[in-house]
Amino acid sequence: PRVLSRGELEVILDQPPVRATEVAEQIRLRDDAVLELLYGSGLRVSEMCGMALDDIDLRARWATVWGKGSKQRRVPISECSARAVERWIRCGRALMAGPASPKDALFLNSRGARLGPRDVRRILDKRAPSPTHPHALRHSFATHMLDGGADLRVVQELLGHASVKTTQVYTHVS
């Protein structure tokens, strides 16, 4: 798996492109929240795109996601992710929503529809200093957790892997 360096993550998460218009500000808020959640919680793109407003508890800093095989799990949300999602919901989401927008979707694209995996790929393409894939944020999350001393079984649970063998690939990278 490709693991992003700390420098690459800094560019992606902390140095968004400068934009001037109100619509661009809404998009920037959404993009910040999307990227923070993907890296900060190690989510799969499909899990994040499928999230509803009710799936996230910003005060307790937990999210409920539906993973592979329709398995539900709760994941912690980093403080940075919670702040970014809160800003998106408070200042950007309502302005991007249209009459046909899904009322429960956490993230919307520029047309007001539910954000999809291709939309997320475009977000990352705009931010990344070199070509990468959204799943690299998940790989980076797991590797950085292990580098920081997290137990393999904890990382397995956070990622929603059924088998520890799936998670062990990160020990070779770490």
C-alpha positions as CSV (number, residue, x, y, z in Angstrom):
1,P,0.0,0.0,0.0
2,R,1.1,3.5,-0.7
3,V,1.7,5.5,2.5
4,L,1.7,9.3,2.3
5,S,4.6,11.1,3.9
6,R,3.9,13.6,6.7
7,G,4.9,16.4,4.2
8,E,2.3,15.1,1.7
9,L,-0.4,14.9,4.4
10,E,0.5,18.4,5.5
11,V,-0.1,19.8,2.0
12,I,-3.4,17.8,1.6
13,L,-4.8,18.6,5.0
14,D,-3.3,21.9,6.0
15,Q,-2.6,23.9,2.8
16,P,-5.8,24.0,0.7
17,P,-5.8,25.9,-2.5
18,V,-6.7,29.6,-2.1
19,R,-10.1,30.5,-3.5
20,A,-12.1,33.7,-3.3
21,T,-15.7,33.1,-4.1
22,E,-18.4,32.1,-1.6
23,V,-19.2,28.9,-3.5
24,A,-15.5,28.0,-3.5
25,E,-15.5,28.6,0.3
26,Q,-18.3,26.1,0.7
27,I,-16.4,23.6,-1.4
28,R,-13.2,24.2,0.6
29,L,-15.1,23.5,3.8
30,R,-16.5,20.3,2.4
31,D,-13.1,19.2,1.0
32,D,-11.4,19.9,4.4
33,A,-14.0,17.8,6.2
34,V,-13.8,14.9,3.7
35,L,-10.1,14.6,3.8
36,E,-9.8,15.0,7.5
37,L,-12.3,12.2,8.0
38,L,-10.7,9.9,5.5
39,Y,-7.3,10.2,7.2
40,G,-8.3,11.0,10.8
41,S,-10.6,8.0,11.1
42,G,-9.2,5.6,8.4
43,L,-12.5,5.4,6.6
44,R,-13.0,3.7,3.2
45,V,-14.3,6.2,0.6
46,S,-17.5,4.3,0.3
47,E,-18.1,4.4,4.0
48,M,-17.6,8.2,4.1
49,C,-19.8,8.8,1.0
50,G,-22.6,6.8,2.5
51,M,-22.6,8.7,5.8
52,A,-25.8,10.5,6.9
53,L,-26.0,13.5,9.2
54,D,-27.3,11.2,12.0
55,D,-24.3,8.9,11.7
56,I,-22.0,11.5,13.3
57,D,-21.8,12.6,16.9
58,L,-19.5,15.6,17.0
59,R,-19.8,16.2,20.7
60,A,-18.8,12.6,21.6
61,R,-16.5,12.4,18.5
62,W,-17.9,9.2,17.1
63,A,-19.1,8.2,13.7
64,T,-21.2,5.2,12.7
65,V,-20.2,3.8,9.3
66,W,-21.3,0.9,7.1
67,G,-18.4,-1.1,5.9
68,K,-17.9,-4.1,3.6
69,G,-20.6,-6.8,3.9
70,S,-23.0,-4.2,5.3
71,K,-21.2,-4.4,8.7
72,Q,-21.8,-1.4,10.9
73,R,-19.0,-0.1,13.2
74,R,-18.4,2.9,15.3
75,V,-15.1,4.8,14.8
76,P,-13.6,7.7,16.8
77,I,-13.3,11.0,15.1
78,S,-10.2,13.1,15.6
79,E,-10.5,16.6,17.0
80,C,-9.4,18.1,13.7
81,S,-12.0,16.0,11.8
82,A,-14.8,17.0,14.2
83,R,-13.9,20.7,13.8
84,A,-13.8,20.4,10.0
85,V,-17.1,18.5,9.8
86,E,-18.8,21.0,12.2
87,R,-17.7,23.9,10.0
88,W,-18.9,22.1,6.9
89,I,-22.4,21.4,8.5
90,R,-22.7,24.9,10.0
91,C,-21.3,27.0,7.2
92,G,-21.3,25.1,3.9
93,R,-23.7,22.2,3.6
94,A,-27.0,24.2,3.7
95,L,-25.7,26.6,1.0
96,M,-24.8,23.7,-1.4
97,A,-28.0,21.8,-0.8
98,G,-30.8,22.2,-3.3
99,P,-34.5,21.2,-3.3
100,A,-33.6,17.7,-4.7
101,S,-30.7,17.1,-2.4
102,P,-30.9,14.1,0.0
103,K,-31.8,15.6,3.4
104,D,-29.8,13.0,5.3
105,A,-26.5,13.0,3.3
106,L,-23.6,14.3,5.2
107,F,-21.6,15.3,2.2
108,L,-22.9,16.8,-1.1
109,N,-21.3,17.5,-4.4
110,S,-21.4,20.8,-6.3
111,R,-24.7,19.7,-7.9
112,G,-26.3,19.1,-4.5
113,A,-26.3,15.3,-4.8
114,R,-24.7,12.9,-2.4
115,L,-20.9,13.0,-2.7
116,G,-19.6,9.9,-4.6
117,P,-16.2,8.2,-4.8
118,R,-15.3,9.9,-8.1
119,D,-16.0,13.3,-6.4
120,V,-13.6,12.3,-3.6
121,R,-11.0,11.4,-6.1
122,R,-11.3,14.8,-7.8
123,I,-11.0,16.5,-4.3
124,L,-7.8,14.6,-3.6
125,D,-6.4,15.3,-7.1
126,K,-6.8,19.0,-6.5
127,R,-5.0,18.9,-3.1
128,A,-2.3,16.2,-3.5
129,P,1.3,17.3,-4.4
130,S,1.7,14.1,-6.4
131,P,-0.8,11.7,-7.9
132,T,-2.4,9.5,-5.3
133,H,-5.6,7.6,-4.5
134,P,-8.1,8.2,-1.7
135,H,-7.4,4.8,-0.3
136,A,-3.8,6.0,0.4
137,L,-5.3,8.1,3.2
138,R,-6.6,4.9,4.9
139,H,-3.3,3.1,4.4
140,S,-1.5,6.1,5.9
141,F,-3.8,6.2,8.9
142,A,-3.1,2.5,9.7
143,T,0.6,2.8,9.1
144,H,0.9,5.9,11.2
145,M,-1.1,4.3,14.0
146,L,1.2,1.4,14.1
147,D,4.3,3.6,13.9
148,G,2.9,5.4,16.9
149,G,2.7,2.2,18.9
150,A,-1.0,1.2,18.4
151,D,-1.8,-2.5,18.9
152,L,-2.4,-4.4,15.7
153,R,-5.8,-5.6,17.0
154,V,-6.9,-2.1,17.8
155,V,-6.0,-1.0,14.2
156,Q,-7.9,-4.0,12.9
157,E,-11.0,-3.0,14.8
158,L,-10.7,0.7,13.7
159,L,-10.4,-0.4,10.0
160,G,-13.2,-2.9,10.2
161,H,-11.1,-5.8,9.0
162,A,-12.6,-9.2,9.7
163,S,-9.2,-10.9,9.8
164,V,-6.0,-9.6,11.5
165,K,-4.2,-11.0,8.5
166,T,-5.7,-8.2,6.4
167,T,-4.3,-5.6,8.9
168,Q,-0.9,-7.3,9.1
169,V,0.1,-5.9,5.7
170,Y,0.6,-2.6,7.4
171,T,3.3,-4.1,9.7
172,H,5.5,-4.6,6.7
173,V,5.1,-0.9,5.7
174,S,5.4,0.4,9.2
